Amino acid sequence: MEYRIPKRYTITAALPYANGPLHIGHLAGAYLPSDIYVRYLRLQRRDVVFICGSDEHGAAITLRAKKEGITPQEIIEKYHTLNSRAFADFGISFDIFHRTSAPLHYDTAQAFFLQLEENGAFEIEESEQFYDEQFGQFLADRYVTGMCPKCGAAGAYGDQCEKCGSSLNPTDLIDPISTLSGTTPVKRKTQHWYLPMHNHQAWVEEWITSGRFKDIASPVVPHDASAWKQHVRGQCLSWIRDGLKSRAMTRDLDWGVPVPLPNSDGKVLYVWLDAPIGYISATRQWAKDHNKDWSLYWQDPNTRLIHFIGKDNIVFHCIIFPILLKAHGGFILPDNVPANEFLNLEGDKISTSRNHAVWLHEYLEDLPCRKDELRYVLTSISPENADSEFTWKDYQTRINSELVAILGNFVNRVWVLYHKYYNGLIQGSGDQISFHDVDLKDMVEKTYDSISQHIEQFRFRQALFEVMDLARLGNRFLTEKEPWKKQSIAPVESAHALTDCLLLTAHLGRLLQPFMPDTSKRIFGMLSDEISQLFWDEPIILKPGSQINNPILLFEKMEDDQITKQIEKLQQANQVKAEPISSTMAPLKSEVVYDDFARMDIRVGTIKEAVRVPKADKLLQITIDTGLDVRTVVSGIAEHYKPEEIIGKQVVLLVNLASRKLRGIESQGMILMAKDLQGKLYFISPEQMIDPGSDVS
């Protein structure tokens, strides 16, 4: 089979959920590999667009919003801003970092859905779905957890088991629990648009295994199926051979892209239909901003589409999204999905719920000017084909023993000697210097070829190792030539050796550009004020007689106290989560007798109205039906709940508390609240709606 040489590349990196910050597992899984690959393509002068953005819909967003007592819009604004800044500060070179809440995305996603509907891609089915009676709503995938029916793991989500990677439906779970109320949900009938994936099984399997399929009505060209990672193909084939099943492409939610059809109120697009279309809408926005034709990057057979993701997203990018693209018509399919496996941390899985993570924004604050050190370490241990592990001690060792002792040491030795013997003036004759040592020249040329092959095949760890091996060679070459000894007895030979080393550092600067761009710029800055970037095919011009700049240290040693601080920080974060409740809760108050408690009249009430108290950030004025009367209570919960969120909420109220005035408003009672370890307030409510005035005893 002959494979095309693409005219352009569309590179996507998984859209991060805007419900939390980024950690090093995200970097190692998708964003650093994709950035290395894109930087390499640009240095090859290839036409490439690098696409990413925030995934801002779905149950994960609404769950986080409920947990923090704010709206989904506030959640996405908070984390889109945090993550986009962290990406920029770290130097991930997206052409655009878009968001799925943008109007252009809504238009794109709804138009895509309507085309699928027109093409007959969906089947409308009425089915039983889980419903939370306490909250009065259907439960989307991530609102339900339970035991995985495949591996028996507890805490599996309604769409996927994160332990075994199996794709699930909520009704597959054993002993399901609503994440909203903590109760067992009931089943109720609802109608949704389903994608009958079993109708696509034959061509999908042929495409995954051979790179082609016979039923080819779209601009899809063969890809090299053998180039896909073994664990990617294996997970896909396991899913396929288990039998593809229908999957609902809509959900009963109030947060998301609305289904653009009549009689579909309260229904939104499934996040795994909505989010991948975000790649397309982001490309459209980028094309609009740069006067480009977006369709060339998604619909031209001469474009290579590559998705960089973590292994938990494989089936969505390799099966579901390709089915949607083909069912829509006119789109190319992914040429490769080089998904990485997981990065573990200090002997355990990274866990956002346990705060067992190294957060990117905190790393940048704690260790400023060490972006390239993290890029180097994460690439060196990249989980390309198997899970790997990050430890702070290994991080320290790799910086001190490799970056400082090998790469930094070589460059510094060359610069110091060149300034010592030649005052920084480049030695030689002619228009530009070239290698004097043929073997060194040959090794440099071979290294370019080898690194290109590794990067083209997504072997970034090995490619970086080859760059470092060239630095090791430079150290050996310098030691063997001993120009400091020959300077007085064989000055020409000494000059040749040091000039070869100077030229080698220039090549190292170029080769490091995809991996460690800041380090590369520092090397170029020492060579010349005129060099900031070198394309792969661009000649390296160092003119005899020109002045190189003074040496600077490329890297500084990572000291023990810096590492200890990071380890202790991680341990403290885990301890906060693991501490027994009894040691962190407020201490017991003094003992009371039963008669003291019996004098309290505690009843259930229903909130009828709520407004903010003017000029009081913490106070809400709440009107409550107590069953006895309708009264006003002033409560200090405004930092935790918005007025419109609590209308209709049932609360527990101390009704015979003596009234008092707060900000000029007479408060007639006290709402009883619970406070968690982080200070968040929660209503104490009956398990189901009961009559106002019901006695609590």
Backbone hydrogen bonds, N-H to C=O, Kabsch-Sander energy under -0.5 kcal/mol:
donor,donor_aa,acceptor,acceptor_aa,energy
7,K,302,N,-2.8
8,R,302,N,-1.4
9,Y,47,D,-2.4
10,T,304,R,-2.5
11,I,9,Y,-0.6
11,I,49,V,-2.7
12,T,10,T,-0.5
12,T,306,I,-2.5
13,A,51,I,-2.1
14,A,308,F,-2.0
18,A,55,D,-2.1
19,N,17,Y,-1.2
20,G,17,Y,-0.6
24,I,358,V,-1.8
26,H,23,H,-0.8
27,L,23,H,-1.5
28,A,24,I,-2.6
29,G,25,G,-2.0
30,A,26,H,-2.3
31,Y,26,H,-1.3
32,L,27,L,-2.6
34,S,30,A,-1.7
35,D,31,Y,-1.8
36,I,32,L,-2.4
37,Y,33,P,-2.3
38,V,34,S,-2.6
39,R,35,D,-2.6
40,Y,36,I,-2.1
41,L,37,Y,-2.3
42,R,38,V,-2.5
43,L,39,R,-2.0
44,Q,40,Y,-1.2
45,R,42,R,-1.8
46,R,41,L,-2.4
47,D,7,K,-0.6
48,V,46,R,-0.7
49,V,9,Y,-2.1
51,I,11,I,-3.2
51,I,49,V,-0.6
52,C,96,I,-1.4
54,S,98,H,-2.3
55,D,16,P,-2.4
56,E,54,S,-0.8
58,G,255,W,-0.8
61,I,58,G,-0.7
62,T,58,G,-1.4
63,L,59,A,-2.8
64,R,60,A,-1.8
65,A,61,I,-2.3
66,K,62,T,-2.4
67,K,63,L,-2.3
68,E,64,R,-2.2
69,G,65,A,-0.9
70,I,65,A,-2.1
75,I,71,T,-1.9
76,I,72,P,-2.5
77,E,73,Q,-2.1
78,K,74,E,-2.1
79,Y,75,I,-2.5
80,H,76,I,-2.5
81,T,77,E,-1.7
82,L,78,K,-1.9
83,N,79,Y,-2.6
84,S,80,H,-2.4
85,R,81,T,-1.8
86,A,82,L,-2.0
87,F,83,N,-2.7
88,A,84,S,-2.0
89,D,85,R,-3.0
90,F,86,A,-2.1
91,G,87,F,-1.3
92,I,87,F,-2.2
94,F,92,I,-1.3
95,D,50,F,-2.3
96,I,50,F,-1.3
98,H,52,C,-2.6
98,H,96,I,-0.6
100,T,54,S,-2.0
102,A,99,R,-1.4
105,H,102,A,-0.6
106,Y,102,A,-1.9
107,D,103,P,-2.4
108,T,104,L,-2.4
109,A,105,H,-3.2
110,Q,106,Y,-2.4
111,A,107,D,-2.2
112,F,108,T,-2.3
113,F,109,A,-2.3
114,L,110,Q,-2.5
115,Q,111,A,-2.1
116,L,112,F,-2.1
117,E,113,F,-2.5
118,E,114,L,-2.6
119,N,115,Q,-2.1
120,G,117,E,-1.3
121,A,116,L,-2.7
123,E,194,Y,-2.2
125,E,123,E,-0.6
125,E,192,H,-2.5
127,S,125,E,-0.5
127,S,190,T,-2.7
129,Q,127,S,-0.5
129,Q,188,R,-3.1
131,Y,186,V,-3.1
132,D,137,Q,-2.8
133,E,131,Y,-0.8
136,G,132,D,-1.6
137,Q,132,D,-1.4
139,L,130,F,-2.5
140,A,138,F,-0.6
143,Y,140,A,-2.2
144,V,141,D,-1.5
145,T,177,I,-2.2
146,G,156,A,-1.6
147,M,174,I,-3.1
148,C,153,A,-2.9
152,G,148,C,-1.6
156,A,146,G,-2.4
156,A,153,A,-0.6
157,Y,160,Q,-1.7
158,G,141,D,-1.4
158,G,144,V,-1.1
161,C,166,S,-2.3
162,E,160,Q,-0.7
165,G,161,C,-2.1
168,L,159,D,-2.2
172,D,169,N,-2.3
173,L,169,N,-0.5
173,L,170,P,-1.3
174,I,147,M,-2.4
177,I,145,T,-2.6
178,S,183,T,-3.0
179,T,143,Y,-3.2
182,G,178,S,-2.0
186,V,131,Y,-2.3
188,R,129,Q,-2.7
190,T,127,S,-2.5
192,H,125,E,-2.5
194,Y,123,E,-2.9
194,Y,192,H,-0.6
195,L,247,R,-2.9
197,M,195,L,-2.0
197,M,245,K,-0.5
199,N,196,P,-1.8
200,H,197,M,-1.8
201,Q,198,H,-0.9
204,V,200,H,-2.2
205,E,201,Q,-2.5
206,E,202,A,-2.0
207,W,203,W,-2.6
208,I,204,V,-2.7
209,T,205,E,-2.2
210,S,206,E,-2.6
211,G,206,E,-0.6
211,G,207,W,-1.4
212,R,206,E,-0.8
216,I,214,K,-1.9
217,A,215,D,-0.8
220,V,218,S,-3.0
221,V,219,P,-0.5
223,H,211,G,-1.6
225,A,223,H,-1.4
227,A,224,D,-1.7
228,W,225,A,-1.4
233,R,229,K,-2.4
234,G,230,Q,-2.8
235,Q,231,H,-1.8
236,C,232,V,-2.0
237,L,233,R,-2.9
238,S,234,G,-2.1
239,W,235,Q,-1.9
240,I,236,C,-2.7
241,R,237,L,-3.0
242,D,238,S,-1.0
243,G,240,I,-1.8
247,R,195,L,-1.6
249,M,193,W,-3.8
251,R,268,V,-2.5
253,L,251,R,-1.2
253,L,266,G,-0.9
259,V,267,K,-2.3
261,L,259,V,-1.5
264,S,261,L,-0.7
267,K,264,S,-1.7
268,V,251,R,-2.4
269,L,257,V,-2.6
270,Y,249,M,-2.7
273,L,270,Y,-2.4
274,D,270,Y,-2.9
275,A,271,V,-3.4
277,I,273,L,-1.0
278,G,274,D,-0.7
278,G,275,A,-1.5
279,Y,276,P,-1.5
280,I,276,P,-0.7
281,S,277,I,-2.6
282,A,278,G,-2.2
283,T,279,Y,-1.8
284,R,280,I,-2.4
285,Q,281,S,-2.2
286,W,282,A,-2.6
287,A,283,T,-2.9
288,K,284,R,-2.4
289,D,285,Q,-2.2
290,H,286,W,-1.5
291,N,287,A,-0.5
291,N,288,K,-0.6
292,K,287,A,-2.7
294,W,292,K,-0.8
296,L,293,D,-1.2
297,Y,294,W,-1.5
298,W,295,S,-1.2
299,Q,295,S,-3.0
300,D,295,S,-0.6
300,D,296,L,-0.6
303,T,300,D,-1.9
304,R,8,R,-2.4
305,L,303,T,-0.6
306,I,10,T,-2.5
306,I,304,R,-0.5
307,H,336,N,-1.7
308,F,12,T,-2.9
308,F,306,I,-0.5
309,I,307,H,-0.6
311,K,340,N,-1.3
313,N,310,G,-1.9
314,I,311,K,-1.1
317,H,313,N,-1.6
318,C,314,I,-2.5
319,I,315,V,-1.8
320,I,315,V,-1.9
321,F,316,F,-2.8
323,I,319,I,-2.0
324,L,320,I,-2.2
325,L,321,F,-2.7
326,K,322,P,-2.6
327,A,323,I,-2.8
328,H,324,L,-2.1
329,G,325,L,-2.2
331,F,325,L,-0.6
332,I,298,W,-2.4
335,D,305,L,-3.4
336,N,305,L,-1.1
339,A,337,V,-2.7
340,N,29,G,-0.7
340,N,309,I,-1.8
341,E,383,P,-3.3
344,N,342,F,-0.5
344,N,388,S,-3.3
345,L,348,D,-3.5
346,E,390,F,-2.7
348,D,345,L,-1.4
350,I,343,L,-0.5
351,S,356,H,-2.0
355,N,352,T,-0.7
356,H,351,S,-2.2
357,A,355,N,-1.4
359,W,357,A,-0.7
360,L,22,L,-2.6
363,Y,359,W,-2.4
364,L,360,L,-2.3
365,E,361,H,-1.2
366,D,362,E,-3.1
367,L,363,Y,-3.1
370,R,367,L,-1.1
374,L,370,R,-1.4
375,R,371,K,-2.3
376,Y,372,D,-2.7
377,V,373,E,-2.4
378,L,374,L,-2.7
379,T,375,R,-2.0
380,S,376,Y,-2.4
381,I,377,V,-1.6
382,S,379,T,-1.1
384,E,382,S,-2.2
388,S,342,F,-1.8
390,F,344,N,-2.7
395,Y,391,T,-2.2
396,Q,392,W,-2.3
397,T,393,K,-2.4
398,R,394,D,-2.8
399,I,395,Y,-1.9
400,N,396,Q,-2.7
401,S,397,T,-3.2
402,E,398,R,-1.2
403,L,398,R,-1.9
404,V,399,I,-3.1
405,A,400,N,-1.2
406,I,402,E,-1.7
407,L,402,E,-1.8
408,G,403,L,-3.6
409,N,404,V,-1.1
410,F,406,I,-2.0
411,V,407,L,-2.1
412,N,408,G,-2.3
413,R,409,N,-2.5
414,V,410,F,-2.2
415,W,411,V,-2.2
416,V,412,N,-2.7
417,L,413,R,-2.3
418,Y,414,V,-2.3
419,H,415,W,-2.2
420,K,416,V,-2.1
421,Y,417,L,-2.6
422,Y,418,Y,-2.0
423,N,419,H,-1.2
424,G,418,Y,-1.6
425,L,422,Y,-2.1
426,I,424,G,-0.5
426,I,546,S,-2.8
433,I,542,L,-2.4
438,V,436,H,-0.7
441,K,437,D,-2.1
442,D,438,V,-2.6
443,M,439,D,-2.2
444,V,440,L,-2.2
445,E,441,K,-2.1
446,K,442,D,-2.2
447,T,443,M,-2.0
448,Y,444,V,-1.8
449,D,445,E,-1.7
450,S,446,K,-2.7
451,I,447,T,-2.9
452,S,448,Y,-2.4
453,Q,449,D,-2.1
454,H,450,S,-2.3
455,I,451,I,-2.7
456,E,452,S,-2.7
457,Q,453,Q,-1.4
458,F,455,I,-2.0
459,R,454,H,-3.5
460,F,458,F,-0.8
463,A,459,R,-1.8
464,L,460,F,-2.4
465,F,461,R,-2.1
466,E,462,Q,-2.0
467,V,463,A,-1.5
468,M,464,L,-2.4
469,D,465,F,-2.3
470,L,466,E,-1.5
471,A,467,V,-1.5
472,R,468,M,-2.3
473,L,469,D,-2.4
474,G,470,L,-2.0
475,N,471,A,-2.1
476,R,472,R,-2.2
477,F,473,L,-3.1
478,L,474,G,-2.5
479,T,475,N,-2.2
480,E,476,R,-2.8
481,K,477,F,-2.4
482,E,478,L,-1.7
485,K,482,E,-1.4
486,K,482,E,-1.6
487,Q,483,P,-1.2
489,I,485,K,-0.5
490,A,486,K,-3.4
494,S,490,A,-2.3
495,A,491,P,-2.5
496,H,492,V,-2.5
497,A,493,E,-2.2
498,L,494,S,-2.4
499,T,495,A,-2.5
500,D,496,H,-2.3
501,C,497,A,-2.0
502,L,498,L,-2.1
503,L,499,T,-2.5
504,L,500,D,-2.2
505,T,501,C,-2.0
506,A,502,L,-1.3
507,H,503,L,-1.8
508,L,504,L,-2.5
509,G,505,T,-2.4
510,R,506,A,-1.9
511,L,507,H,-2.9
512,L,508,L,-2.1
513,Q,510,R,-1.2
516,M,512,L,-3.4
520,S,516,M,-2.3
521,K,517,P,-2.1
522,R,518,D,-2.0
523,I,519,T,-2.2
524,F,520,S,-2.5
525,G,521,K,-2.6
526,M,522,R,-1.5
527,L,523,I,-1.5
528,S,524,F,-2.9
531,I,528,S,-0.7
532,S,530,E,-0.5
536,W,43,L,-2.6
538,E,535,F,-1.1
541,I,539,P,-0.8
542,L,540,I,-0.8
543,K,541,I,-0.5
545,G,426,I,-2.9
546,S,543,K,-2.0
548,I,424,G,-3.0
549,N,526,M,-2.5
559,E,557,K,-0.7
562,Q,559,E,-0.5
563,I,559,E,-1.6
564,T,560,D,-2.9
565,K,561,D,-1.9
566,Q,562,Q,-1.4
567,I,563,I,-2.4
568,E,564,T,-2.7
569,K,565,K,-2.0
570,L,566,Q,-1.9
571,Q,567,I,-2.4
572,Q,568,E,-2.7
573,A,569,K,-1.9
574,N,570,L,-1.9
575,Q,571,Q,-2.2
576,V,572,Q,-2.0
577,K,573,A,-1.1
578,A,574,N,-1.9
579,E,575,Q,-1.8
583,S,580,P,-1.3
584,T,580,P,-0.6
584,T,581,I,-1.4
585,M,581,I,-2.0
596,D,593,V,-1.0
597,F,593,V,-1.3
598,A,594,Y,-2.9
599,R,595,D,-1.2
600,M,597,F,-1.9
602,I,600,M,-0.9
602,I,696,V,-0.5
603,R,601,D,-0.5
603,R,653,L,-2.6
604,V,694,S,-2.2
605,G,651,V,-2.6
606,T,625,D,-2.1
607,I,649,K,-2.7
608,K,623,T,-3.2
609,E,623,T,-1.3
611,V,621,Q,-2.1
613,V,619,L,-2.0
616,A,613,V,-1.5
619,L,616,A,-0.7
620,L,635,S,-2.5
621,Q,611,V,-3.3
622,I,620,L,-0.7
622,I,633,V,-2.9
623,T,609,E,-2.5
624,I,622,I,-0.5
624,I,631,R,-2.9
625,D,606,T,-2.8
626,T,624,I,-0.8
626,T,629,D,-2.9
627,G,629,D,-0.5
631,R,624,I,-2.4
631,R,629,D,-0.5
633,V,622,I,-2.7
635,S,620,L,-2.3
635,S,633,V,-0.6
637,I,635,S,-1.5
638,A,618,K,-2.3
640,H,637,I,-1.9
641,Y,637,I,-2.1
645,E,642,K,-1.3
646,I,642,K,-0.7
646,I,643,P,-1.1
648,G,607,I,-2.4
649,K,646,I,-2.2
651,V,605,G,-2.8
652,V,684,I,-0.5
653,L,603,R,-3.3
653,L,651,V,-0.5
654,L,670,M,-3.2
655,V,601,D,-2.5
655,V,653,L,-1.0
656,N,601,D,-0.7
657,L,654,L,-0.6
660,R,667,S,-1.6
662,L,665,I,-2.9
665,I,662,L,-1.9
667,S,660,R,-3.2
667,S,665,I,-0.6
668,Q,632,T,-3.3
668,Q,666,E,-0.5
669,G,667,S,-0.6
670,M,654,L,-1.4
672,L,652,V,-2.9
674,A,682,Y,-2.9
676,D,680,K,-2.3
679,G,676,D,-1.8
682,Y,674,A,-2.8
684,I,672,L,-1.0
685,S,683,F,-0.7
693,G,604,V,-3.7
694,S,691,D,-1.6
696,V,602,I,-3.1
697,S,695,D,-0.5
